[in-house]
């Protein structure tokens, strides 16, 4: 189940690239069938399963704005990773969450938790 | 169980201050009796309970070097928090982990996971 740091970073970069350039279905395809997603942590809402996860990313993309992402800090941990990144929504808004992901043996995401609050959203 | 962002940040700052200036027993006292600690994540070793956790921090302090800590990035999440920080070991070494903590209703730490690898250790 454990991956080396370079492999984990490649999974995270593929995720960020897909969030920026791909469809909600393409992002959801990076998750396992029974994966869980909590974004933001503390919202009390956990999305369970790939279909629910695709719905979550559809809402994200709903604004139709261009999304760009930047990996700012990356930390590996066995079959997990924690990372700080920026997501820019067009030229209007920048959010910098810390996310924690777990991966299965094939590098698919088994869980994602995103830590951020309104204080981490900047209007540009 | 949920705490506001300011309360969560105060718990994290108290932890970092205690790691820098306090004894292993003082750090362990910030944890609940049955808390868990995994540092680094992926090591395959989880310390369970306050006594094991005190042992972990005793080993940390074992070098006898001055420790200083700096909170670099903080993200709240209900009864959890994720944060990037630096720990300086004397003037010899600097490590920048991302940690994730969960807290009980009283602000005591119920779990801690530290994400970092040798690549995140700088010899100064």
gemmi code that builds the backbone of each chain (N, CA, C; Angstrom):
import gemmi

chains = {
    "A": [
        ("UNK", (0.829, -1.210, 0.000), (0.000, 0.000, 0.000), (0.866, 1.265, 0.000)),
        ("UNK", (2.099, 1.160, 0.453), (2.915, 2.364, 0.578), (3.500, 2.769, -0.780)),
        ("UNK", (3.603, 4.075, -0.991), (4.179, 4.610, -2.226), (5.369, 5.484, -1.863)),
        ("UNK", (6.332, 5.601, -2.767), (7.434, 6.511, -2.447), (7.002, 7.958, -2.699)),
        ("UNK", (7.836, 8.878, -2.216), (7.446, 10.294, -2.239), (7.185, 10.791, -3.658)),
        ("UNK", (8.008, 10.349, -4.611), (7.855, 10.817, -5.996), (6.531, 10.328, -6.587)),
        ("UNK", (6.169, 9.085, -6.289), (4.903, 8.553, -6.791), (3.728, 9.329, -6.186)),
        ("UNK", (3.776, 9.559, -4.883), (2.692, 10.297, -4.216), (2.562, 11.700, -4.802)),
        ("UNK", (3.714, 12.346, -5.050), (3.655, 13.706, -5.600), (3.070, 13.671, -7.012)),
        ("UNK", (3.379, 12.626, -7.774), (2.808, 12.536, -9.125), (1.290, 12.342, -9.069)),
        ("UNK", (0.793, 11.590, -8.089), (-0.665, 11.432, -7.944), (-1.320, 12.787, -7.640)),
        ("UNK", (-0.664, 13.543, -6.748), (-1.228, 14.842, -6.351), (-1.196, 15.818, -7.525)),
        ("UNK", (-0.101, 15.815, -8.280), (-0.016, 16.724, -9.435), (-1.041, 16.362, -10.507)),
        ("UNK", (-1.239, 15.066, -10.727), (-2.260, 14.627, -11.683), (-3.640, 15.114, -11.233)),
        ("UNK", (-3.880, 15.021, -9.944), (-5.158, 15.513, -9.401), (-5.316, 17.015, -9.647)),
        ("UNK", (-4.279, 17.789, -9.308), (-4.389, 19.251, -9.466), (-4.517, 19.638, -10.940)),
        ("UNK", (-3.798, 18.946, -11.819), (-3.920, 19.211, -13.252), (-5.331, 18.901, -13.746)),
        ("UNK", (-5.905, 17.823, -13.225), (-7.235, 17.410, -13.680), (-8.301, 18.352, -13.139)),
        ("UNK", (-8.130, 18.809, -11.895), (-9.065, 19.807, -11.353), (-9.036, 21.063, -12.233)),
        ("UNK", (-7.839, 21.450, -12.677), (-7.703, 22.678, -13.473), (-8.217, 22.477, -14.890)),
        ("UNK", (-7.886, 21.329, -15.504), (-8.140, 21.197, -16.941), (-9.186, 20.184, -17.326)),
        ("UNK", (-9.637, 19.379, -16.383), (-10.502, 18.260, -16.750), (-11.949, 18.468, -16.346)),
        ("UNK", (-12.796, 17.550, -16.776), (-14.212, 17.574, -16.401), (-14.379, 17.025, -14.988)),
        ("UNK", (-15.564, 17.241, -14.422), (-15.874, 16.661, -13.114), (-15.756, 15.143, -13.166)),
        ("UNK", (-16.154, 14.549, -14.284), (-16.065, 13.091, -14.424), (-14.608, 12.645, -14.423)),
        ("UNK", (-13.744, 13.427, -15.058), (-12.319, 13.082, -15.105), (-11.700, 13.157, -13.708)),
        ("UNK", (-12.095, 14.159, -12.927), (-11.588, 14.252, -11.551), (-12.122, 13.071, -10.729)),
        ("UNK", (-13.404, 12.798, -10.868), (-14.016, 11.706, -10.094), (-13.375, 10.370, -10.440)),
        ("UNK", (-12.905, 10.229, -11.672), (-12.280, 8.978, -12.106), (-10.949, 8.719, -11.389)),
        ("UNK", (-10.384, 9.751, -10.774), (-9.145, 9.570, -10.004), (-9.424, 8.946, -8.632)),
        ("UNK", (-10.710, 8.925, -8.254), (-11.123, 8.374, -6.960), (-11.564, 6.920, -7.129)),
        ("UNK", (-11.455, 6.137, -6.057), (-12.019, 4.784, -6.072), (-13.549, 4.871, -5.982)),
        ("UNK", (-14.196, 3.772, -6.345), (-15.667, 3.680, -6.312), (-16.263, 4.115, -4.985)),
        ("UNK", (-15.594, 3.717, -3.888), (-16.158, 3.926, -2.553), (-15.386, 4.988, -1.768)),
        ("UNK", (-14.733, 5.895, -2.493), (-13.940, 6.947, -1.847), (-14.842, 7.917, -1.077)),
        ("UNK", (-14.215, 8.668, -0.179), (-14.933, 9.700, 0.566), (-14.244, 11.049, 0.369)),
        ("UNK", (-15.043, 12.105, 0.417), (-14.536, 13.466, 0.217), (-15.211, 14.390, 1.227)),
        ("UNK", (-14.403, 15.157, 1.958), (-14.934, 16.147, 2.909), (-14.254, 17.483, 2.615)),
        ("UNK", (-15.033, 18.456, 2.142), (-14.466, 19.734, 1.695), (-15.519, 20.821, 1.847)),
        ("UNK", (-15.353, 21.726, 2.816), (-14.267, 21.754, 3.790), (-14.514, 20.828, 4.979)),
        ("UNK", (-13.425, 20.383, 5.586), (-13.532, 19.622, 6.833), (-14.260, 20.481, 7.861)),
        ("UNK", (-15.192, 19.883, 8.565), (-15.965, 20.620, 9.559), (-17.329, 21.036, 9.043)),
        ("UNK", (-17.551, 20.831, 7.734), (-18.849, 21.202, 7.149), (-19.933, 20.237, 7.599)),
        ("UNK", (-19.514, 19.078, 8.080), (-20.493, 18.073, 8.496), (-21.037, 17.259, 7.341)),
        ("UNK", (-20.504, 17.504, 6.129), (-20.994, 16.785, 4.949), (-19.844, 15.991, 4.339)),
        ("UNK", (-20.015, 14.669, 4.272), (-19.018, 13.816, 3.629), (-19.661, 13.199, 2.390)),
        ("UNK", (-19.026, 13.401, 1.243), (-19.513, 12.822, -0.011), (-18.935, 11.419, -0.132)),
        ("UNK", (-19.802, 10.446, -0.328), (-19.372, 9.046, -0.336), (-19.649, 8.425, -1.696)),
        ("UNK", (-18.602, 7.913, -2.330), (-18.750, 7.226, -3.608), (-18.479, 8.149, -4.784)),
        ("UNK", (-18.065, 7.547, -5.902), (-17.607, 8.325, -7.052), (-18.701, 9.215, -7.652)),
        ("UNK", (-19.940, 8.737, -7.600), (-21.025, 9.532, -8.185), (-21.247, 10.823, -7.379)),
        ("UNK", (-21.265, 10.686, -6.065), (-21.430, 11.868, -5.211), (-20.242, 12.808, -5.383)),
        ("UNK", (-19.065, 12.227, -5.562), (-17.849, 13.021, -5.718), (-17.882, 13.782, -7.048)),
        ("UNK", (-18.357, 13.127, -8.091), (-18.500, 13.822, -9.381), (-19.466, 15.005, -9.241)),
        ("UNK", (-20.543, 14.793, -8.497), (-21.493, 15.883, -8.254), (-20.836, 17.070, -7.553)),
        ("UNK", (-19.966, 16.764, -6.587), (-19.249, 17.825, -5.878), (-18.395, 18.641, -6.844)),
        ("UNK", (-17.645, 17.984, -7.727), (-16.761, 18.715, -8.640), (-17.556, 19.438, -9.730)),
        ("UNK", (-18.739, 18.912, -10.070), (-19.610, 19.621, -11.029), (-20.030, 20.969, -10.461)),
        ("UNK", (-20.348, 20.980, -9.192), (-20.743, 22.244, -8.544), (-19.576, 23.223, -8.525)),
        ("UNK", (-18.380, 22.691, -8.271), (-17.173, 23.531, -8.281), (-17.001, 24.220, -9.622)),
        ("UNK", (-17.166, 23.434, -10.695), (-16.940, 23.935, -12.046), (-18.141, 24.733, -12.536)),
        ("UNK", (-19.205, 24.738, -11.725), (-20.477, 25.317, -12.146), (-20.387, 26.765, -12.574)),
        ("UNK", (-19.465, 27.497, -11.998), (-19.350, 28.912, -12.332), (-18.845, 29.109, -13.762)),
        ("UNK", (-18.276, 28.043, -14.335), (-17.785, 28.153, -15.708), (-16.495, 28.941, -15.825)),
        ("UNK", (-15.937, 29.319, -14.682), (-14.704, 30.112, -14.714), (-13.496, 29.208, -14.985)),
        ("UNK", (-12.463, 29.798, -15.521), (-11.197, 29.075, -15.675), (-10.598, 28.801, -14.306)),
        ("UNK", (-10.201, 27.570, -14.083), (-9.527, 27.200, -12.836), (-8.059, 26.929, -13.136)),
        ("UNK", (-7.194, 27.478, -12.311), (-5.784, 27.071, -12.366), (-5.372, 26.657, -10.969)),
        ("UNK", (-4.410, 25.747, -10.904), (-3.963, 25.233, -9.609), (-2.434, 25.274, -9.540)),
        ("UNK", (-1.929, 25.453, -8.326), (-0.475, 25.442, -8.093), (-0.201, 24.659, -6.821)),
        ("UNK", (0.699, 23.696, -6.908), (1.137, 22.976, -5.708), (2.178, 23.830, -4.990)),
        ("UNK", (1.911, 24.169, -3.745), (2.805, 25.068, -2.995), (3.704, 24.310, -2.014)),
        ("UNK", (3.142, 23.319, -1.334), (3.914, 22.525, -0.371), (3.392, 21.109, -0.437)),
        ("UNK", (4.298, 20.140, -0.454), (3.902, 18.742, -0.565), (4.623, 17.918, 0.497)),
        ("UNK", (3.888, 17.068, 1.197), (4.491, 16.179, 2.196), (3.947, 14.766, 2.008)),
        ("UNK", (4.822, 13.784, 1.801), (4.399, 12.395, 1.630), (4.227, 11.697, 2.966)),
        ("UNK", (3.540, 10.551, 2.948), (3.386, 9.774, 4.173), (2.841, 8.382, 3.898)),
        ("UNK", (3.698, 7.487, 3.380), (3.270, 6.096, 3.188), (2.291, 5.991, 2.028)),
        ("UNK", (1.032, 5.734, 2.324), (0.020, 5.747, 1.256), (-0.847, 7.009, 1.361)),
        ("UNK", (-0.309, 8.032, 2.056), (-1.037, 9.288, 2.225), (-0.174, 10.458, 1.754)),
        ("UNK", (-0.800, 11.600, 1.602), (-0.044, 12.824, 1.339), (-0.815, 14.007, 1.895)),
        ("UNK", (-0.080, 15.012, 2.347), (-0.663, 16.290, 2.761), (-0.016, 17.362, 1.900)),
        ("UNK", (-0.819, 18.328, 1.466), (-0.255, 19.362, 0.595), (-1.031, 20.662, 0.710)),
        ("UNK", (-0.293, 21.743, 0.514), (-0.858, 23.097, 0.447), (-0.848, 23.490, -1.013)),
        ("UNK", (-1.976, 23.980, -1.516), (-2.016, 24.384, -2.919), (-2.896, 25.608, -3.061)),
        ("UNK", (-2.790, 26.223, -4.241), (-3.654, 27.363, -4.552), (-4.560, 26.977, -5.704)),
        ("UNK", (-5.815, 27.389, -5.617), (-6.725, 27.269, -6.751), (-7.219, 28.678, -7.069)),
        ("UNK", (-6.967, 29.083, -8.306), (-7.391, 30.405, -8.774), (-8.641, 30.233, -9.622)),
        ("UNK", (-9.680, 30.966, -9.268), (-10.938, 30.908, -10.018), (-10.963, 32.134, -10.912)),
        ("UNK", (-10.642, 31.915, -12.200), (-10.503, 33.034, -13.114), (-9.496, 34.011, -12.532)),
        ("UNK", (-9.770, 35.298, -12.663), (-8.877, 36.287, -12.050), (-9.563, 36.921, -10.850)),
        ("UNK", (-10.593, 36.224, -10.323), (-11.446, 36.823, -9.295), (-11.080, 36.403, -7.873)),
        ("UNK", (-10.607, 35.160, -7.735), (-10.552, 34.585, -6.402), (-9.414, 33.572, -6.327)),
        ("UNK", (-8.770, 33.519, -5.182), (-7.707, 32.541, -4.941), (-7.941, 31.905, -3.574)),
        ("UNK", (-7.954, 30.578, -3.541), (-8.146, 29.846, -2.287), (-6.908, 28.976, -2.064)),
        ("UNK", (-6.427, 28.934, -0.834), (-5.236, 28.121, -0.532), (-5.548, 27.110, 0.568)),
        ("UNK", (-6.072, 25.939, 0.192), (-6.374, 24.910, 1.190), (-5.155, 24.045, 1.502)),
        ("UNK", (-5.224, 23.357, 2.633), (-4.382, 22.190, 2.871), (-5.280, 20.967, 2.679)),
        ("UNK", (-4.844, 20.034, 1.840), (-5.604, 18.801, 1.653), (-4.795, 17.602, 2.115)),
        ("UNK", (-5.526, 16.609, 2.593), (-4.931, 15.323, 2.947), (-5.637, 14.255, 2.131)),
        ("UNK", (-4.845, 13.431, 1.430), (-5.398, 12.355, 0.608), (-4.785, 11.029, 1.025)),
        ("UNK", (-5.597, 9.963, 0.882), (-5.073, 8.603, 0.993), (-5.262, 7.927, -0.367)),
        ("UNK", (-4.356, 6.997, -0.672), (-4.340, 6.349, -1.983), (-4.337, 4.834, -1.829)),
        ("UNK", (-4.913, 4.155, -2.822), (-4.815, 2.695, -2.826), (-3.541, 2.276, -3.568)),
        ("UNK", (-3.367, 0.978, -3.717), (-2.128, 0.447, -4.302), (-1.927, 0.921, -5.744)),
        ("UNK", (-3.035, 1.269, -6.432), (-2.945, 1.725, -7.824), (-2.819, 3.237, -7.936)),
        ("UNK", (-2.772, 3.935, -6.814), (-2.648, 5.391, -6.853), (-3.978, 6.099, -6.991)),
        ("UNK", (-5.079, 5.355, -6.883), (-6.380, 6.043, -6.880), (-6.664, 6.596, -5.485)),
        ("UNK", (-7.396, 7.694, -5.465), (-7.681, 8.391, -4.210), (-8.785, 7.648, -3.457)),
        ("UNK", (-8.510, 7.279, -2.203), (-9.520, 6.600, -1.387), (-10.210, 7.567, -0.419)),
        ("UNK", (-9.538, 8.669, -0.098), (-10.199, 9.708, 0.704), (-9.505, 11.042, 0.500)),
        ("UNK", (-10.284, 12.091, 0.598), (-9.759, 13.459, 0.484), (-10.422, 14.302, 1.550)),
        ("UNK", (-9.604, 15.086, 2.264), (-10.128, 16.048, 3.229), (-9.465, 17.393, 2.949)),
        ("UNK", (-10.273, 18.430, 2.815), (-9.764, 19.770, 2.502), (-9.992, 20.686, 3.692)),
        ("UNK", (-8.890, 21.272, 4.180), (-8.940, 22.185, 5.330), (-8.783, 23.612, 4.825)),
        ("UNK", (-9.817, 24.425, 4.989), (-9.755, 25.845, 4.659), (-10.973, 26.523, 5.270)),
        ("UNK", (-10.903, 27.836, 5.334), (-12.020, 28.609, 5.876), (-12.154, 29.874, 5.030)),
        ("UNK", (-13.211, 30.636, 5.229), (-13.357, 31.886, 4.463), (-12.118, 32.783, 4.548)),
        ("UNK", (-11.372, 32.704, 5.632), (-10.160, 33.532, 5.771), (-9.086, 33.150, 4.752)),
        ("UNK", (-9.208, 31.959, 4.149), (-8.209, 31.491, 3.180), (-8.619, 31.765, 1.745)),
        ("UNK", (-9.681, 32.535, 1.580), (-10.167, 32.928, 0.254), (-9.818, 34.397, 0.046)),
        ("UNK", (-9.067, 34.655, -1.012), (-8.734, 36.052, -1.326), (-9.473, 36.495, -2.572)),
        ("UNK", (-10.128, 37.620, -2.500), (-10.694, 38.241, -3.696), (-9.564, 38.976, -4.385)),
        ("UNK", (-9.391, 38.722, -5.701), (-8.249, 39.314, -6.413), (-8.667, 40.595, -7.129)),
    ],
    "B": [
        ("UNK", (-18.615, 19.567, 19.591), (-17.235, 19.175, 19.316), (-16.523, 20.201, 18.449)),
        ("UNK", (-17.300, 21.012, 17.720), (-16.680, 21.945, 16.774), (-16.145, 23.173, 17.504)),
        ("UNK", (-15.016, 23.684, 17.018), (-14.406, 24.889, 17.588), (-14.293, 25.932, 16.482)),
        ("UNK", (-14.318, 27.206, 16.850), (-14.118, 28.204, 15.807), (-12.628, 28.304, 15.460)),
        ("UNK", (-12.356, 28.992, 14.355), (-10.991, 29.018, 13.819), (-9.995, 29.595, 14.827)),
        ("UNK", (-10.418, 30.640, 15.541), (-9.502, 31.282, 16.497), (-9.157, 30.339, 17.643)),
        ("UNK", (-10.145, 29.590, 18.116), (-9.889, 28.630, 19.195), (-8.933, 27.536, 18.709)),
        ("UNK", (-9.191, 27.008, 17.514), (-8.323, 25.950, 16.975), (-6.888, 26.456, 16.825)),
        ("UNK", (-6.755, 27.696, 16.343), (-5.403, 28.245, 16.163), (-4.716, 28.425, 17.519)),
        ("UNK", (-5.490, 28.784, 18.535), (-4.884, 28.934, 19.867), (-4.420, 27.582, 20.417)),
        ("UNK", (-5.160, 26.508, 20.116), (-4.728, 25.170, 20.559), (-3.401, 24.801, 19.878)),
        ("UNK", (-3.324, 25.100, 18.585), (-2.113, 24.751, 17.816), (-0.922, 25.573, 18.297)),
        ("UNK", (-1.167, 26.852, 18.566), (-0.054, 27.700, 19.044), (0.422, 27.264, 20.428)),
        ("UNK", (-0.515, 26.880, 21.274), (-0.138, 26.370, 22.606), (0.711, 25.115, 22.461)),
        ("UNK", (0.322, 24.263, 21.528), (1.105, 23.047, 21.262), (2.516, 23.397, 20.797)),
        ("UNK", (2.633, 24.299, 19.819), (3.962, 24.635, 19.278), (4.824, 25.325, 20.333)),
        ("UNK", (4.215, 26.172, 21.140), (4.955, 26.826, 22.233), (5.451, 25.795, 23.250)),
        ("UNK", (4.613, 24.800, 23.514), (4.980, 23.797, 24.514), (6.064, 22.863, 23.974)),
        ("UNK", (5.977, 22.522, 22.692), (7.043, 21.720, 22.073), (8.379, 22.462, 22.183)),
        ("UNK", (8.324, 23.782, 21.971), (9.561, 24.576, 21.988), (10.077, 24.768, 23.410)),
        ("UNK", (9.177, 25.042, 24.347), (9.639, 25.484, 25.658), (9.350, 24.553, 26.805)),
        ("UNK", (8.553, 23.526, 26.572), (8.089, 22.702, 27.692), (8.751, 21.339, 27.732)),
        ("UNK", (8.484, 20.614, 28.796), (8.983, 19.245, 28.940), (8.127, 18.302, 28.101)),
        ("UNK", (8.630, 17.083, 27.919), (7.848, 16.055, 27.232), (6.533, 15.821, 27.969)),
        ("UNK", (6.562, 15.869, 29.299), (5.331, 15.661, 30.080), (4.333, 16.787, 29.824)),
        ("UNK", (4.856, 18.010, 29.665), (3.967, 19.152, 29.411), (3.308, 19.024, 28.041)),
        ("UNK", (4.069, 18.559, 27.049), (3.472, 18.353, 25.721), (2.442, 17.234, 25.789)),
        ("UNK", (2.807, 16.132, 26.435), (1.888, 14.990, 26.531), (0.598, 15.375, 27.244)),
        ("UNK", (0.686, 16.324, 28.165), (-0.504, 16.758, 28.920), (-1.510, 17.480, 28.026)),
        ("UNK", (-1.090, 17.908, 26.838), (-2.020, 18.538, 25.905), (-2.877, 17.504, 25.169)),
        ("UNK", (-2.470, 16.239, 25.288), (-3.180, 15.145, 24.627), (-4.160, 14.493, 25.604)),
        ("UNK", (-5.211, 13.879, 25.078), (-6.113, 13.091, 25.916), (-5.417, 11.777, 26.299)),
        ("UNK", (-5.963, 11.132, 27.327), (-5.423, 9.848, 27.820), (-5.239, 8.807, 26.721)),
        ("UNK", (-6.211, 8.757, 25.818), (-6.228, 7.697, 24.803), (-5.910, 8.234, 23.407)),
        ("UNK", (-5.174, 9.349, 23.352), (-4.846, 9.960, 22.057), (-3.894, 9.073, 21.260)),
        ("UNK", (-3.816, 9.342, 19.965), (-2.888, 8.631, 19.088), (-1.974, 9.628, 18.390)),
        ("UNK", (-0.763, 9.181, 18.096), (0.231, 10.038, 17.452), (0.980, 9.206, 16.404)),
        ("UNK", (1.034, 9.716, 15.179), (1.794, 9.057, 14.104), (2.727, 10.095, 13.483)),
        ("UNK", (4.039, 9.899, 13.657), (5.026, 10.900, 13.223), (6.341, 10.199, 12.913)),
        ("UNK", (6.726, 10.093, 11.631), (5.974, 10.561, 10.470), (4.903, 9.560, 10.030)),
        ("UNK", (3.859, 10.080, 9.389), (2.855, 9.219, 8.775), (3.557, 8.311, 7.762)),
        ("UNK", (3.212, 7.039, 7.782), (3.829, 6.084, 6.872), (4.935, 5.285, 7.537)),
        ("UNK", (5.289, 5.684, 8.775), (6.340, 4.953, 9.500), (5.839, 3.588, 9.958)),
        ("UNK", (4.525, 3.434, 9.986), (3.955, 2.172, 10.439), (3.861, 2.066, 11.951)),
        ("UNK", (4.243, 3.142, 12.646), (4.230, 3.124, 14.112), (3.268, 4.193, 14.623)),
        ("UNK", (2.260, 3.773, 15.356), (1.325, 4.711, 15.960), (1.478, 4.627, 17.473)),
        ("UNK", (1.759, 5.750, 18.117), (1.882, 5.800, 19.571), (0.492, 6.009, 20.153)),
        ("UNK", (0.101, 5.141, 21.056), (-1.262, 5.157, 21.589), (-1.227, 5.422, 23.080)),
        ("UNK", (-1.896, 6.505, 23.500), (-1.998, 6.815, 24.917), (-0.951, 7.823, 25.352)),
        ("UNK", (-1.280, 8.552, 26.419), (-0.436, 9.679, 26.828), (0.971, 9.263, 27.239)),
        ("UNK", (1.083, 8.064, 27.847), (2.403, 7.622, 28.301), (3.327, 7.360, 27.105)),
        ("UNK", (2.798, 6.672, 26.087), (3.588, 6.417, 24.878), (3.933, 7.738, 24.188)),
        ("UNK", (2.989, 8.674, 24.218), (3.202, 9.973, 23.571), (4.288, 10.760, 24.301)),
        ("UNK", (4.278, 10.706, 25.637), (5.348, 11.371, 26.387), (6.704, 10.776, 26.030)),
        ("UNK", (6.751, 9.461, 25.869), (7.994, 8.804, 25.453), (8.476, 9.305, 24.106)),
        ("UNK", (7.538, 9.506, 23.189), (7.900, 10.019, 21.865), (8.551, 11.399, 21.982)),
        ("UNK", (7.959, 12.290, 22.777), (8.498, 13.656, 22.892), (9.798, 13.669, 23.695)),
        ("UNK", (9.961, 12.718, 24.621), (11.229, 12.611, 25.345), (12.367, 12.312, 24.380)),
        ("UNK", (12.110, 11.424, 23.429), (13.134, 11.100, 22.436), (13.472, 12.312, 21.577)),
        ("UNK", (12.437, 13.072, 21.237), (12.624, 14.293, 20.442), (13.573, 15.250, 21.154)),
        ("UNK", (13.302, 15.427, 22.456), (14.069, 16.390, 23.243), (15.422, 15.815, 23.647)),
        ("UNK", (15.637, 14.527, 23.343), (16.805, 13.798, 23.812), (18.131, 14.434, 23.434)),
        ("UNK", (18.151, 15.092, 22.303), (19.397, 15.694, 21.853), (19.816, 16.848, 22.762)),
        ("UNK", (18.868, 17.352, 23.532), (19.189, 18.440, 24.452), (19.348, 19.784, 23.754)),
        ("UNK", (19.059, 19.795, 22.475), (19.217, 21.037, 21.714), (18.040, 21.970, 21.977)),
        ("UNK", (18.280, 23.242, 21.782), (17.181, 24.212, 21.851), (16.255, 24.006, 20.666)),
        ("UNK", (14.972, 23.936, 20.966), (13.972, 23.826, 19.902), (13.216, 25.145, 19.794)),
        ("UNK", (13.034, 25.625, 18.582), (12.113, 26.738, 18.362), (11.137, 26.318, 17.273)),
        ("UNK", (9.925, 26.882, 17.356), (8.884, 26.522, 16.389), (8.243, 27.781, 15.823)),
        ("UNK", (7.791, 27.673, 14.592), (7.086, 28.789, 13.922), (5.895, 28.230, 13.179)),
        ("UNK", (4.730, 28.791, 13.415), (3.541, 28.416, 12.645), (3.582, 29.158, 11.314)),
        ("UNK", (3.583, 28.416, 10.201), (3.714, 29.030, 8.876), (2.371, 29.138, 8.146)),
        ("UNK", (1.559, 28.108, 8.239), (0.243, 28.110, 7.591), (-0.710, 27.360, 8.504)),
        ("UNK", (-1.910, 27.896, 8.681), (-2.890, 27.272, 9.567), (-4.238, 27.174, 8.859)),
        ("UNK", (-4.875, 26.006, 8.931), (-6.203, 25.829, 8.343), (-7.107, 25.117, 9.345)),
        ("UNK", (-8.240, 25.726, 9.706), (-9.178, 25.110, 10.651), (-10.138, 24.156, 9.950)),
        ("UNK", (-10.795, 23.317, 10.726), (-11.806, 22.422, 10.157), (-12.641, 21.755, 11.219)),
        ("UNK", (-13.602, 22.495, 11.782), (-14.525, 21.894, 12.753), (-13.821, 21.592, 14.064)),
        ("UNK", (-13.589, 20.318, 14.355), (-12.801, 19.985, 15.552), (-11.401, 19.515, 15.153)),
        ("UNK", (-10.986, 19.884, 13.925), (-9.674, 19.488, 13.415), (-8.904, 20.726, 12.965)),
        ("UNK", (-7.627, 20.544, 12.733), (-6.831, 21.596, 12.121), (-5.677, 20.965, 11.353)),
        ("UNK", (-5.295, 21.614, 10.258), (-4.100, 21.230, 9.499), (-3.187, 22.442, 9.482)),
        ("UNK", (-1.887, 22.208, 9.634), (-0.975, 23.350, 9.669), (0.419, 22.948, 9.222)),
        ("UNK", (1.079, 23.927, 8.611), (2.480, 23.810, 8.210), (3.285, 24.611, 9.213)),
        ("UNK", (4.347, 24.020, 9.745), (5.161, 24.755, 10.708), (6.622, 24.374, 10.533)),
        ("UNK", (7.484, 25.154, 11.159), (8.912, 24.861, 11.159), (9.337, 24.556, 12.580)),
        ("UNK", (10.202, 23.563, 12.707), (10.849, 23.309, 13.986), (12.353, 23.379, 13.741)),
        ("UNK", (12.992, 24.276, 14.470), (14.437, 24.460, 14.363), (15.102, 23.772, 15.542)),
        ("UNK", (16.059, 22.904, 15.247), (16.786, 22.185, 16.284), (18.136, 22.874, 16.435)),
        ("UNK", (18.202, 23.711, 17.488), (19.394, 24.531, 17.655), (19.609, 25.353, 16.395)),
        ("UNK", (20.847, 25.499, 15.977), (21.102, 26.201, 14.719), (21.553, 25.195, 13.652)),
        ("UNK", (21.222, 23.905, 13.890), (21.755, 22.841, 13.031), (20.787, 22.374, 11.959)),
        ("UNK", (19.482, 22.402, 12.279), (18.539, 21.676, 11.449), (17.176, 22.357, 11.509)),
        ("UNK", (16.491, 22.333, 10.384), (15.142, 22.881, 10.323), (14.253, 21.875, 9.582)),
        ("UNK", (13.122, 21.532, 10.184), (12.180, 20.590, 9.577), (10.846, 21.327, 9.422)),
        ("UNK", (10.199, 21.131, 8.257), (8.910, 21.795, 8.025), (7.828, 20.767, 7.711)),
        ("UNK", (7.197, 20.207, 8.746), (6.118, 19.230, 8.534), (4.760, 19.913, 8.297)),
        ("UNK", (3.850, 19.146, 7.732), (2.422, 19.466, 7.815), (1.837, 18.510, 8.840)),
        ("UNK", (1.133, 19.051, 9.837), (0.479, 18.195, 10.820), (-1.034, 18.367, 10.754)),
        ("UNK", (-1.716, 17.291, 11.087), (-3.168, 17.313, 11.214), (-3.505, 16.851, 12.628)),
        ("UNK", (-4.306, 17.657, 13.321), (-4.714, 17.318, 14.683), (-6.231, 17.318, 14.789)),
        ("UNK", (-6.736, 16.447, 15.676), (-8.136, 16.509, 16.064), (-8.194, 16.827, 17.554)),
        ("UNK", (-9.267, 17.511, 17.946), (-9.392, 17.994, 19.320), (-10.722, 17.567, 19.925)),
        ("UNK", (-10.726, 17.381, 21.235), (-11.994, 17.124, 21.900), (-12.654, 18.450, 22.298)),
        ("UNK", (-13.777, 18.355, 22.991), (-14.550, 19.556, 23.314), (-13.770, 20.533, 24.195)),
        ("UNK", (-12.793, 20.006, 24.957), (-11.996, 20.863, 25.847), (-10.725, 21.400, 25.177)),
        ("UNK", (-10.532, 21.045, 23.911), (-9.337, 21.528, 23.219), (-8.120, 20.646, 23.426)),
        ("UNK", (-8.316, 19.485, 24.044), (-7.190, 18.546, 24.135), (-7.049, 17.772, 22.828)),
        ("UNK", (-5.811, 17.405, 22.515), (-5.514, 16.734, 21.250), (-5.915, 15.262, 21.358)),
        ("UNK", (-6.761, 14.804, 20.433), (-7.170, 13.389, 20.418), (-6.366, 12.584, 19.399)),
        ("UNK", (-5.829, 13.253, 18.379), (-4.934, 12.565, 17.439), (-4.034, 13.573, 16.756)),
        ("UNK", (-2.846, 13.123, 16.400), (-1.887, 13.946, 15.669), (-1.235, 13.082, 14.607)),
        ("UNK", (-1.156, 13.621, 13.400), (-0.439, 12.953, 12.321), (0.510, 13.967, 11.704)),
        ("UNK", (1.782, 13.590, 11.572), (2.800, 14.497, 11.021), (3.285, 13.955, 9.678)),
        ("UNK", (3.153, 14.791, 8.649), (3.563, 14.427, 7.291), (4.866, 15.153, 6.966)),
        ("UNK", (5.933, 14.383, 6.769), (7.211, 14.951, 6.340), (8.109, 13.790, 5.935)),
        ("UNK", (9.161, 14.114, 5.222), (10.126, 13.106, 4.772), (11.523, 13.704, 4.905)),
        ("UNK", (12.554, 12.912, 4.711), (13.921, 13.448, 4.790), (14.121, 14.682, 3.894)),
        ("UNK", (13.378, 14.762, 2.796), (13.510, 15.924, 1.897), (13.068, 17.227, 2.561)),
        ("UNK", (12.315, 17.123, 3.667), (11.803, 18.313, 4.355), (12.675, 18.718, 5.542)),
        ("UNK", (13.833, 18.089, 5.647), (14.804, 18.408, 6.695), (15.962, 19.158, 6.048)),
        ("UNK", (16.213, 20.369, 6.551), (17.349, 21.136, 6.027), (18.436, 21.221, 7.079)),
        ("UNK", (19.656, 20.889, 6.690), (20.807, 21.131, 7.558), (21.170, 22.604, 7.400)),
        ("UNK", (21.303, 23.303, 8.515), (21.546, 24.761, 8.441), (23.034, 25.074, 8.530)),
    ],
}
model = gemmi.Model(1)
for chain_id, residues in chains.items():
    chain = gemmi.Chain(chain_id)
    for i, (resn, *xyz) in enumerate(residues, 1):
        res = gemmi.Residue()
        res.name, res.seqid = resn, gemmi.SeqId(i, " ")
        for name, pos in zip(("N", "CA", "C"), xyz):
            atom = gemmi.Atom()
            atom.name, atom.element = name, gemmi.Element(name[0])
            atom.pos, atom.b_iso = gemmi.Position(*pos), 0.0
            res.add_atom(atom)
        chain.add_residue(res)
    model.add_chain(chain)
structure = gemmi.Structure()
structure.add_model(model)
structure.setup_entities()
